Structures are given as C-alpha cells and as structure tokens.
Amino acid sequence: MSDIGSDERCDVLLEKDAKPDETANQIKHNSPPDGGWGWVVCLGALMVNFLTVGQQNSAGVVYAALLNEYSTKRGETAWVASLASSMMYLFAAVGTYLAERYGSRIVVIVGSFVSASGLLASSFATTLQPLYLTYGVVWGLGASLGLFPSIVILTKYFRRRLALASGIALAGAACGTLVYGPVIQFLTSKYGIAVTFRILASAQTLMFCKRLDIPPIGWRGNSHNETKNT
C-alpha cells in the first residue's frame, strides 16, 4: 500500500514538474514571429494606409471638385469631407473591438466593401446632400473598419520589431497623400467627379485583396511544428 501511494505521489510530482515546460513551450509557440510572413502583413497594412489616409488627406482636392460640380455654398460642401474624417476616427474603437472579436481579416474585408460601396453610390449623386451619407458616413465608416484593424494586427506578428513594422505601415499614409491629391485633381478635371468616384471605388477593393494575406497565427505555428516534427 505504501509503495502504491508513493508511486502516485511521484506521478503527481512529475506532472507538476512537466507543467512549467509545457507552459514555456506554449508561450514560445504563441509569441509573435517577428518577421517571416509578418512582413507581408506589414506591406498589406501599408497599402491600407495608402488607400484610406491618402484619400482622406486629399479632402481639399475633393472639396474643390465638389464646389465646381454642384455650385453649392462652401460651408455646405465642407461638411462632406468633415463627416468622412469624423466617421473614420469616431469608429476606431469599434473597428479594433470587432477585430479582436472576429479577426482583423474579416473586419478589413467588410470595411473594403463598405468604403467601395460608399464611393460607388457617391458617383450617382446629382446633388450634394446625398454625399453626406454616401461619402461622409458610409465611406468614412468603411475606411475606419479597414484602417485601424490593419494596424492592430501588427501586434500579433511583431514584438521586438513592432516599432519598425508600424513605421513602415504608417508610411503608406504619407505616400498616399503625395499620390492621391494630384491623381484626384487630374481625374476630376479630365473625367468629372462621378467617374473619379468610381475609379476611387475600384481602388478601395485593393484593400480586400491585400487583407487576404493575413493567415491565422496558429496556422504558421502549426506548419512550423509539423516541419520540426518531420
């Protein structure tokens, strides 16, 4: 009886001794890879910043085009871009919460479709007032759902190099600002605001394509373990 009891106690002690190693392996398995496929995700975040912040920072060019197209008062026209900017940052917390709950990939894909739909609907507006909803609210909401989860996802892939990866991603905003202004000015002067909105809507779908590059973290870890075991 004493031998059996001592064997059981030894098994319990061995199990307790094994738990710290298992915990360490689990922490190592779940830790950010700090590179690898994470750089592809980082480039995807750069593209989303390029498309969303670049367009938003070109609001002055859009404002001038809307003034020319609809011949409305300046204050009324300025509300379009103001609403878009407000919606983008107002829903930042909502976008990041949804990303944590459902995953960044699905949230950014939804944001891509919402923003593209808003721009496409804006191209059919014959007066300024519908743009408050289609451009100001719908596009602003879609841009928010695309922008902030694409930044948050970097924390899943980087730890030591998070500052570098974040800087690269945010550089897309600066590049987009440099490109979008002249491009929108050229398009509106040559084709008009309606065609410009449709072209911009097509560009927003690139957000959808780039967010397909986000694999689950566990998928990378599992493939790594399978390779290690073989």
ROTORBA-684483 format. One record per atom (N, C-alpha, C): x negated, y negated, z negated; residue number from 0; chain. Coordinates in steps of 0.02 Angstrom, whole numbers, always signed. Example, Ala and Ser with C-alpha at 12.3 -4.5 7.8 and 13.67 -1.06 7.14 Angstrom:
2
       xx       yy       zz     i   ch
     -660     +284     -390     0    A
     -615     +225     -390     0    A
     -660     +165     -390     0    A
     -642     +112     -354     1    A
     -684      +53     -357     1    A
     -645       -2     -394     1    A
//
This chain:
230
       xx       yy       zz     i   ch
      -42      +60       +0     0    A
       +0       +0       +0     0    A
      -43      -63       +0     0    A
      -96      -60      -41     1    A
     -141     -119      -44     1    A
     -177     -129      +21     1    A
     -194      -73      +54     2    A
     -228      -79     +119     2    A
     -183     -110     +170     2    A
     -119      -88     +170     3    A
      -71     -116     +218     3    A
      -61     -190     +206     3    A
      -55     -209     +142     4    A
      -46     -280     +126     4    A
     -105     -321     +147     4    A
     -165     -296     +137     5    A
     -225     -334     +156     5    A
     -230     -340     +231     5    A
     -210     -289     +269     6    A
     -211     -293     +342     6    A
     -163     -347     +366     6    A
     -103     -350     +335     7    A
      -54     -401     +356     7    A
      -81     -470     +342     7    A
     -114     -478     +283     8    A
     -142     -543     +267     8    A
     -197     -563     +315     8    A
     -236     -513     +337     9    A
     -290     -527     +386     9    A
     -260     -549     +453     9    A
     -204     -516     +473    10    A
     -171     -535     +536    10    A
     -146     -606     +532    10    A
     -117     -625     +474    11    A
      -91     -693     +466    11    A
     -148     -743     +469    11    A
     -204     -727     +436    12    A
     -261     -772     +437    12    A
     -290     -779     +507    12    A
     -293     -724     +543    13    A
     -319     -727     +612    13    A
     -273     -769     +655    13    A
     -207     -762     +645    14    A
     -159     -802     +684    14    A
     -166     -876     +670    14    A
     -176     -892     +605    15    A
     -186     -962     +587    15    A
     -250     -990     +616    15    A
     -302     -947     +616    16    A
     -366     -969     +644    16    A
     -362     -980     +719    16    A
     -318     -944     +753    17    A
     -313     -949     +825    17    A
     -274    -1011     +847    17    A
     -231    -1037     +804    18    A
     -188    -1092     +824    18    A
     -226    -1155     +842    18    A
     -277    -1175     +805    19    A
     -314    -1236     +825    19    A
     -344    -1230     +894    19    A
     -369    -1172     +913    20    A
     -397    -1163     +980    20    A
     -343    -1168    +1032    20    A
     -285    -1138    +1018    21    A
     -230    -1143    +1065    21    A
     -208    -1215    +1073    21    A
     -205    -1251    +1017    22    A
     -185    -1322    +1020    22    A
     -236    -1362    +1059    22    A
     -300    -1349    +1049    23    A
     -352    -1385    +1086    23    A
     -347    -1371    +1161    23    A
     -334    -1307    +1178    24    A
     -327    -1290    +1249    24    A
     -266    -1324    +1280    24    A
     -212    -1329    +1240    25    A
     -152    -1361    +1266    25    A
     -163    -1435    +1276    25    A
     -198    -1467    +1228    26    A
     -214    -1538    +1236    26    A
     -257    -1550    +1297    26    A
     -307    -1507    +1306    27    A
     -351    -1513    +1364    27    A
     -313    -1503    +1429    27    A
     -265    -1455    +1428    28    A
     -226    -1441    +1487    28    A
     -181    -1499    +1506    28    A
     -153    -1534    +1455    29    A
     -105    -1588    +1466    29    A
     -138    -1656    +1472    29    A
     -203    -1661    +1464    30    A
     -237    -1725    +1467    30    A
     -240    -1750    +1539    30    A
     -240    -1816    +1549    31    A
     -244    -1843    +1617    31    A
     -306    -1820    +1653    31    A
     -301    -1803    +1718    32    A
     -359    -1777    +1754    32    A
     -412    -1830    +1769    32    A
     -394    -1895    +1764    33    A
     -442    -1950    +1776    33    A
     -476    -1945    +1844    33    A
     -437    -1933    +1894    34    A
     -465    -1930    +1962    34    A
     -428    -1879    +2003    34    A
     -462    -1850    +2052    35    A
     -430    -1800    +2095    35    A
     -370    -1828    +2131    35    A
     -314    -1793    +2126    36    A
     -253    -1815    +2160    36    A
     -228    -1881    +2132    36    A
     -251    -1899    +2072    37    A
     -230    -1962    +2042    37    A
     -248    -2022    +2086    37    A
     -302    -2018    +2124    38    A
     -320    -2074    +2168    38    A
     -270    -2081    +2225    38    A
     -241    -2027    +2247    39    A
     -189    -2031    +2299    39    A
     -127    -2065    +2269    39    A
     -110    -2047    +2208    40    A
      -54    -2080    +2174    40    A
      -69    -2154    +2164    40    A
     -131    -2170    +2149    41    A
     -152    -2240    +2141    41    A
     -143    -2280    +2206    41    A
     -161    -2250    +2262    42    A
     -151    -2283    +2326    42    A
      -77    -2292    +2342    42    A
      -37    -2243    +2321    43    A
      +35    -2250    +2329    43    A
      +62    -2309    +2289    43    A
      +37    -2317    +2227    44    A
      +58    -2374    +2186    44    A
      +35    -2440    +2218    44    A
      -24    -2440    +2249    45    A
      -48    -2499    +2284    45    A
       +0    -2518    +2341    45    A
      +24    -2467    +2377    46    A
      +71    -2480    +2432    46    A
     +137    -2508    +2407    46    A
     +162    -2482    +2351    47    A
     +224    -2507    +2323    47    A
     +216    -2580    +2302    47    A
     +161    -2597    +2270    48    A
     +147    -2666    +2252    48    A
     +143    -2710    +2314    48    A
     +111    -2685    +2366    49    A
     +106    -2721    +2429    49    A
     +175    -2739    +2456    49    A
     +220    -2690    +2456    50    A
     +286    -2698    +2487    50    A
     +333    -2741    +2445    50    A
     +331    -2733    +2379    51    A
     +380    -2767    +2337    51    A
     +356    -2837    +2316    51    A
     +299    -2839    +2283    52    A
     +274    -2904    +2259    52    A
     +254    -2948    +2318    52    A
     +227    -2917    +2370    53    A
     +208    -2955    +2429    53    A
     +267    -2992    +2459    53    A
     +324    -2957    +2463    54    A
     +384    -2989    +2491    54    A
     +411    -3041    +2443    54    A
     +413    -3025    +2379    55    A
     +440    -3072    +2330    55    A
     +398    -3136    +2327    55    A
     +333    -3130    +2333    56    A
     +290    -3189    +2331    56    A
     +293    -3230    +2395    56    A
     +326    -3203    +2446    57    A
     +337    -3239    +2508    57    A
     +406    -3270    +2510    57    A
     +435    -3281    +2451    58    A
     +504    -3307    +2447    58    A
     +509    -3376    +2478    58    A
     +455    -3415    +2476    59    A
     +458    -3482    +2506    59    A
     +470    -3479    +2581    59    A
     +439    -3431    +2614    60    A
     +449    -3423    +2687    60    A
     +520    -3401    +2701    60    A
     +545    -3354    +2661    61    A
     +615    -3331    +2669    61    A
     +663    -3389    +2657    61    A
     +649    -3429    +2606    62    A
     +691    -3487    +2590    62    A
     +695    -3535    +2649    62    A
     +638    -3550    +2680    63    A
     +638    -3595    +2737    63    A
     +677    -3566    +2796    63    A
     +671    -3500    +2806    64    A
     +707    -3468    +2860    64    A
     +783    -3469    +2848    64    A
     +803    -3460    +2785    65    A
     +875    -3462    +2769    65    A
     +903    -3532    +2777    65    A
     +864    -3582    +2758    66    A
     +886    -3652    +2768    66    A
     +898    -3666    +2841    66    A
     +852    -3643    +2883    67    A
     +857    -3654    +2955    67    A
     +916    -3615    +2985    67    A
     +928    -3555    +2958    68    A
     +980    -3512    +2987    68    A
    +1050    -3534    +2968    68    A
    +1061    -3551    +2905    69    A
    +1128    -3564    +2881    69    A
    +1143    -3637    +2868    69    A
    +1092    -3680    +2871    70    A
    +1101    -3753    +2862    70    A
    +1139    -3768    +2797    70    A
    +1119    -3735    +2743    71    A
    +1151    -3745    +2678    71    A
    +1110    -3791    +2635    71    A
    +1137    -3808    +2576    72    A
    +1102    -3851    +2530    72    A
    +1042    -3815    +2501    72    A
     +991    -3853    +2483    73    A
     +930    -3822    +2458    73    A
     +941    -3784    +2394    73    A
     +979    -3813    +2349    74    A
     +992    -3779    +2285    74    A
    +1028    -3713    +2295    74    A
    +1078    -3712    +2339    75    A
    +1115    -3650    +2352    75    A
    +1069    -3598    +2383    75    A
    +1027    -3619    +2428    76    A
     +982    -3572    +2463    76    A
     +930    -3544    +2416    76    A
     +906    -3585    +2370    77    A
     +853    -3562    +2324    77    A
     +878    -3507    +2278    77    A
     +943    -3503    +2266    78    A
     +970    -3452    +2222    78    A
     +957    -3382    +2247    78    A
     +951    -3373    +2312    79    A
     +941    -3306    +2340    79    A
     +876    -3275    +2314    79    A
     +822    -3311    +2324    80    A
     +757    -3286    +2301    80    A
     +752    -3285    +2225    80    A
     +784    -3333    +2192    81    A
     +782    -3335    +2119    81    A
     +816    -3274    +2089    81    A
     +873    -3255    +2117    82    A
     +908    -3195    +2094    82    A
     +866    -3132    +2105    82    A
     +834    -3129    +2163    83    A
     +792    -3070    +2179    83    A
     +735    -3063    +2128    83    A
     +702    -3118    +2114    84    A
     +647    -3116    +2066    84    A
     +672    -3098    +1996    84    A
     +728    -3126    +1977    85    A
     +756    -3112    +1911    85    A
     +775    -3038    +1904    85    A
     +808    -3011    +1955    86    A
     +828    -2941    +1953    86    A
     +767    -2894    +1949    86    A
     +715    -2912    +1986    87    A
     +655    -2871    +1987    87    A
     +626    -2862    +1917    87    A
     +620    -2916    +1880    88    A
     +588    -2913    +1815    88    A
     +639    -2898    +1759    88    A
     +702    -2915    +1770    89    A
     +753    -2901    +1719    89    A
     +763    -2826    +1709    89    A
     +759    -2788    +1763    90    A
     +770    -2716    +1760    90    A
     +706    -2676    +1752    90    A
     +652    -2709    +1734    91    A
     +588    -2674    +1725    91    A
     +594    -2620    +1671    91    A
     +625    -2638    +1614    92    A
     +632    -2590    +1559    92    A
     +676    -2531    +1580    92    A
     +728    -2546    +1620    93    A
     +773    -2493    +1643    93    A
     +735    -2445    +1688    93    A
     +695    -2472    +1733    94    A
     +657    -2430    +1779    94    A
     +607    -2385    +1744    94    A
     +572    -2413    +1695    95    A
     +523    -2372    +1659    95    A
     +557    -2320    +1615    95    A
     +615    -2337    +1587    96    A
     +652    -2288    +1546    96    A
     +675    -2230    +1590    96    A
     +703    -2246    +1648    97    A
     +725    -2193    +1694    97    A
     +667    -2151    +1718    97    A
     +609    -2182    +1728    98    A
     +550    -2144    +1750    98    A
     +528    -2095    +1696    98    A
     +531    -2116    +1633    99    A
     +512    -2071    +1579    99    A
     +562    -2014    +1572    99    A
     +624    -2028    +1587   100    A
     +677    -1978    +1577   100    A
     +683    -1930    +1636   100    A
     +679    -1957    +1697   101    A
     +691    -1915    +1756   101    A
     +630    -1906    +1800   101    A
     +576    -1942    +1786   102    A
     +516    -1937    +1826   102    A
     +509    -1996    +1873   102    A
     +448    -2019    +1882   103    A
     +435    -2078    +1924   103    A
     +454    -2067    +1997   103    A
     +442    -2006    +2021   104    A
     +453    -1994    +2092   104    A
     +525    -2008    +2112   104    A
     +574    -1980    +2077   105    A
     +644    -1988    +2096   105    A
     +667    -2060    +2088   105    A
     +642    -2094    +2035   106    A
     +662    -2163    +2024   106    A
     +636    -2209    +2079   106    A
     +574    -2199    +2099   107    A
     +545    -2241    +2153   107    A
     +579    -2226    +2220   107    A
     +595    -2164    +2232   108    A
     +630    -2146    +2294   108    A
     +699    -2180    +2296   108    A
     +735    -2178    +2240   109    A
     +800    -2212    +2237   109    A
     +791    -2287    +2248   109    A
     +739    -2315    +2216   110    A
     +725    -2386    +2225   110    A
     +711    -2404    +2297   110    A
     +676    -2359    +2332   111    A
     +662    -2371    +2403   111    A
     +725    -2376    +2444   111    A
     +771    -2330    +2432   112    A
     +834    -2331    +2470   112    A
     +877    -2391    +2451   112    A
     +878    -2409    +2387   113    A
     +918    -2466    +2365   113    A
     +891    -2531    +2396   113    A
     +826    -2541    +2394   114    A
     +797    -2602    +2421   114    A
     +806    -2606    +2497   114    A
     +796    -2549    +2531   115    A
     +805    -2548    +2603   115    A
     +877    -2562    +2621   115    A
     +924    -2533    +2583   116    A
     +996    -2545    +2596   116    A
    +1014    -2618    +2586   116    A
     +985    -2649    +2534   117    A
     +998    -2720    +2522   117    A
     +974    -2764    +2580   117    A
     +915    -2750    +2606   118    A
     +889    -2789    +2662   118    A
     +929    -2777    +2726   118    A
     +948    -2714    +2736   119    A
     +988    -2698    +2796   119    A
    +1055    -2733    +2793   119    A
    +1087    -2732    +2735   120    A
    +1151    -2766    +2727   120    A
    +1143    -2842    +2736   120    A
    +1087    -2868    +2714   121    A
    +1074    -2941    +2721   121    A
    +1070    -2961    +2794   121    A
    +1048    -2915    +2837   122    A
    +1040    -2933    +2908   122    A
    +1107    -2945    +2942   122    A
    +1162    -2922    +2911   123    A
    +1228    -2931    +2941   123    A
    +1266    -2990    +2912   123    A
    +1236    -3026    +2866   124    A
    +1269    -3083    +2834   124    A
    +1274    -3141    +2883   124    A
    +1334    -3168    +2890   125    A
    +1345    -3225    +2935   125    A
    +1346    -3291    +2896   125    A
    +1350    -3286    +2830   126    A
    +1346    -3345    +2787   126    A
    +1296    -3331    +2731   126    A
    +1281    -3381    +2693   127    A
    +1230    -3374    +2641   127    A
    +1255    -3334    +2581   127    A
    +1319    -3341    +2563   128    A
    +1344    -3314    +2500   128    A
    +1334    -3238    +2492   128    A
    +1346    -3197    +2543   129    A
    +1334    -3125    +2534   129    A
    +1262    -3108    +2515   129    A
    +1215    -3151    +2532   130    A
    +1145    -3137    +2516   130    A
    +1131    -3140    +2441   130    A
    +1174    -3174    +2404   131    A
    +1165    -3173    +2331   131    A
    +1169    -3101    +2305   131    A
    +1214    -3063    +2335   132    A
    +1223    -2993    +2314   132    A
    +1174    -2948    +2350   132    A
    +1171    -2950    +2416   133    A
    +1132    -2902    +2454   133    A
    +1057    -2910    +2446   133    A
    +1034    -2972    +2449   134    A
     +962    -2985    +2441   134    A
     +944    -2998    +2368   134    A
     +982    -3042    +2336   135    A
     +965    -3061    +2268   135    A
     +972    -3005    +2218   135    A
    +1028    -2970    +2218   136    A
    +1041    -2918    +2168   136    A
    +1018    -2850    +2192   136    A
    +1041    -2829    +2251   137    A
    +1027    -2760    +2273   137    A
     +953    -2751    +2289   137    A
     +924    -2795    +2330   138    A
     +853    -2787    +2344   138    A
     +811    -2796    +2281   138    A
     +829    -2845    +2239   139    A
     +791    -2856    +2177   139    A
     +793    -2795    +2132   139    A
     +851    -2763    +2126   140    A
     +857    -2702    +2086   140    A
     +815    -2646    +2115   140    A
     +820    -2636    +2180   141    A
     +781    -2582    +2212   141    A
     +706    -2593    +2205   141    A
     +685    -2656    +2213   142    A
     +614    -2671    +2205   142    A
     +590    -2657    +2134   142    A
     +632    -2671    +2085   143    A
     +615    -2657    +2015   143    A
     +608    -2582    +2002   143    A
     +654    -2543    +2029   144    A
     +652    -2470    +2020   144    A
     +591    -2440    +2055   144    A
     +567    -2473    +2108   145    A
     +509    -2447    +2142   145    A
     +443    -2470    +2111   145    A
     +442    -2532    +2088   146    A
     +378    -2561    +2066   146    A
     +354    -2535    +1999   146    A
     +394    -2540    +1948   147    A
     +369    -2527    +1880   147    A
     +357    -2453    +1866   147    A
     +399    -2407    +1889   148    A
     +381    -2336    +1879   148    A
     +318    -2316    +1916   148    A
     +303    -2348    +1972   149    A
     +242    -2331    +2009   149    A
     +179    -2353    +1971   149    A
     +186    -2402    +1926   150    A
     +130    -2422    +1884   150    A
     +125    -2378    +1823   150    A
     +183    -2361    +1794   151    A
     +184    -2319    +1734   151    A
     +154    -2250    +1748   151    A
     +166    -2223    +1808   152    A
     +143    -2155    +1824   152    A
      +67    -2150    +1820   152    A
      +32    -2206    +1827   153    A
      -41    -2203    +1823   153    A
      -66    -2179    +1755   153    A
      -27    -2192    +1703   154    A
      -48    -2170    +1636   154    A
      -46    -2094    +1630   154    A
      -10    -2061    +1675   155    A
       -7    -1987    +1674   155    A
      -68    -1957    +1707   155    A
     -103    -1996    +1748   156    A
     -159    -1970    +1786   156    A
     -227    -1997    +1764   156    A
     -227    -2051    +1726   157    A
     -290    -2083    +1708   157    A
     -291    -2100    +1633   157    A
     -351    -2094    +1604   158    A
     -363    -2117    +1536   158    A
     -425    -2161    +1535   158    A
     -483    -2132    +1547   159    A
     -544    -2172    +1548   159    A
     -545    -2222    +1605   159    A
     -517    -2203    +1662   160    A
     -519    -2246    +1721   160    A
     -452    -2281    +1733   160    A
     -411    -2286    +1681   161    A
     -345    -2317    +1689   161    A
     -350    -2390    +1710   161    A
     -398    -2427    +1681   162    A
     -406    -2498    +1697   162    A
     -424    -2506    +1771   162    A
     -470    -2464    +1796   163    A
     -490    -2467    +1866   163    A
     -431    -2449    +1911   163    A
     -396    -2396    +1895   164    A
     -339    -2375    +1936   164    A
     -284    -2428    +1937   164    A
     -271    -2458    +1879   165    A
     -220    -2511    +1875   165    A
     -241    -2572    +1917   165    A
     -304    -2589    +1914   166    A
     -329    -2645    +1953   166    A
     -322    -2634    +2028   166    A
     -338    -2573    +2049   167    A
     -331    -2556    +2120   167    A
     -257    -2560    +2142   167    A
     -213    -2533    +2100   168    A
     -141    -2534    +2116   168    A
     -115    -2605    +2120   168    A
     -134    -2647    +2072   169    A
     -109    -2715    +2071   169    A
     -139    -2758    +2126   169    A
     -196    -2737    +2153   170    A
     -225    -2774    +2209   170    A
     -179    -2772    +2270   170    A
     -135    -2722    +2272   171    A
      -86    -2719    +2326   171    A
      -40    -2779    +2328   171    A
      -26    -2808    +2269   172    A
      +16    -2867    +2266   172    A
      -17    -2926    +2300   172    A
      -82    -2935    +2288   173    A
     -119    -2990    +2320   173    A
     -123    -2980    +2395   173    A
     -137    -2919    +2416   174    A
     -141    -2905    +2488   174    A
      -74    -2916    +2521   174    A
      -21    -2893    +2488   175    A
      +46    -2903    +2516   175    A
      +65    -2976    +2522   175    A
      +45    -3016    +2473   176    A
      +59    -3088    +2476   176    A
      +24    -3120    +2535   176    A
      -38    -3100    +2548   177    A
      -75    -3128    +2604   177    A
      -45    -3108    +2671   177    A
      -17    -3049    +2675   178    A
       +8    -3023    +2739   178    A
      +81    -3042    +2751   178    A
     +123    -3036    +2700   179    A
     +195    -3045    +2709   179    A
     +214    -3115    +2731   179    A
     +182    -3166    +2701   180    A
     +201    -3234    +2719   180    A
     +194    -3249    +2793   180    A
     +134    -3241    +2822   181    A
     +127    -3254    +2895   181    A
     +170    -3208    +2938   181    A
     +178    -3145    +2918   182    A
     +217    -3098    +2958   182    A
     +291    -3119    +2958   182    A
     +318    -3135    +2900   183    A
     +388    -3156    +2897   183    A
     +399    -3221    +2936   183    A
     +352    -3267    +2931   184    A
     +358    -3330    +2968   184    A
     +358    -3317    +3043   184    A
     +314    -3272    +3065   185    A
     +312    -3255    +3137   185    A
     +376    -3222    +3160   185    A
     +400    -3174    +3120   186    A
     +460    -3136    +3140   186    A
     +522    -3181    +3142   186    A
     +530    -3223    +3092   187    A
     +589    -3266    +3090   187    A
     +589    -3318    +3147   187    A
     +530    -3343    +3164   188    A
     +526    -3392    +3218   188    A
     +537    -3361    +3286   188    A
     +519    -3298    +3293   189    A
     +523    -3265    +3358   189    A
     +589    -3225    +3367   189    A
     +612    -3192    +3313   190    A
     +670    -3147    +3320   190    A
     +729    -3168    +3278   190    A
     +721    -3213    +3231   191    A
     +776    -3233    +3188   191    A
     +777    -3195    +3123   191    A
     +817    -3219    +3076   192    A
     +818    -3191    +3009   192    A
     +849    -3121    +3007   192    A
     +899    -3108    +3049   193    A
     +933    -3043    +3048   193    A
     +885    -2987    +3067   193    A
     +850    -2996    +3123   194    A
     +802    -2945    +3145   194    A
     +746    -2938    +3094   194    A
     +725    -2994    +3065   195    A
     +672    -2992    +3015   195    A
     +692    -2949    +2955   195    A
     +754    -2958    +2931   196    A
     +778    -2917    +2875   196    A
     +778    -2843    +2893   196    A
     +795    -2826    +2955   197    A
     +796    -2756    +2975   197    A
     +725    -2726    +2978   197    A
     +679    -2766    +3001   198    A
     +609    -2743    +3002   198    A
     +583    -2734    +2930   198    A
     +600    -2781    +2887   199    A
     +579    -2775    +2817   199    A
     +612    -2715    +2783   199    A
     +674    -2701    +2802   200    A
     +707    -2641    +2775   200    A
     +671    -2578    +2796   200    A
     +648    -2576    +2858   201    A
     +610    -2518    +2881   201    A
     +545    -2511    +2842   201    A
     +513    -2567    +2828   202    A
     +450    -2565    +2790   202    A
     +462    -2539    +2719   202    A
     +520    -2554    +2690   203    A
     +534    -2531    +2622   203    A
     +538    -2455    +2617   203    A
     +556    -2422    +2672   204    A
     +560    -2349    +2671   204    A
     +491    -2318    +2663   204    A
     +437    -2356    +2676   205    A
     +370    -2330    +2664   205    A
     +359    -2315    +2590   205    A
     +397    -2350    +2547   206    A
     +394    -2336    +2476   206    A
     +416    -2264    +2463   206    A
     +467    -2243    +2499   207    A
     +492    -2174    +2492   207    A
     +438    -2124    +2513   207    A
     +406    -2137    +2571   208    A
     +354    -2092    +2596   208    A
     +295    -2088    +2548   208    A
     +274    -2144    +2521   209    A
     +215    -2144    +2478   209    A
     +230    -2112    +2411   209    A
     +291    -2113    +2387   210    A
     +306    -2084    +2322   210    A
     +313    -2008    +2326   210    A
     +317    -1980    +2386   211    A
     +318    -1908    +2392   211    A
     +250    -1878    +2374   211    A
     +199    -1920    +2366   212    A
     +132    -1894    +2349   212    A
     +123    -1881    +2275   212    A
     +176    -1888    +2235   213    A
     +171    -1878    +2163   213    A
     +190    -1807    +2146   213    A
     +142    -1762    +2135   214    A
     +159    -1695    +2111   214    A
     +164    -1695    +2036   214    A
     +201    -1648    +2007   215    A
     +202    -1644    +1934   215    A
     +132    -1630    +1906   215    A
     +118    -1659    +1848   216    A
      +53    -1648    +1817   216    A
      +42    -1575    +1804   216    A
      +94    -1541    +1781   217    A
      +88    -1470    +1766   217    A
      +70    -1429    +1827   217    A
      +94    -1451    +1886   218    A
      +78    -1414    +1947   218    A
       +3    -1413    +1960   218    A
      -29    -1470    +1948   219    A
     -102    -1473    +1957   219    A
     -137    -1428    +1907   219    A
     -113    -1432    +1843   220    A
     -144    -1392    +1791   220    A
     -135    -1318    +1803   220    A
      -76    -1297    +1827   221    A
      -64    -1227    +1838   221    A
     -108    -1200    +1894   221    A
     -114    -1239    +1948   222    A
     -157    -1217    +2003   222    A
     -229    -1213    +1981   222    A
     -248    -1259    +1936   223    A
     -317    -1258    +1910   223    A
     -329    -1196    +1869   223    A
     -279    -1178    +1827   224    A
     -287    -1119    +1785   224    A
     -287    -1055    +1826   224    A
     -246    -1054    +1880   225    A
     -244     -995    +1922   225    A
     -311     -985    +1956   225    A
     -340    -1040    +1979   226    A
     -406    -1036    +2011   226    A
     -458    -1012    +1961   226    A
     -452    -1038    +1899   227    A
     -501    -1020    +1848   227    A
     -494     -945    +1830   227    A
     -432     -920    +1827   228    A
     -421     -851    +1808   228    A
     -444     -803    +1862   228    A
     -438     -824    +1926   229    A
     -459     -780    +1980   229    A
     -534     -782    +1988   229    A
//
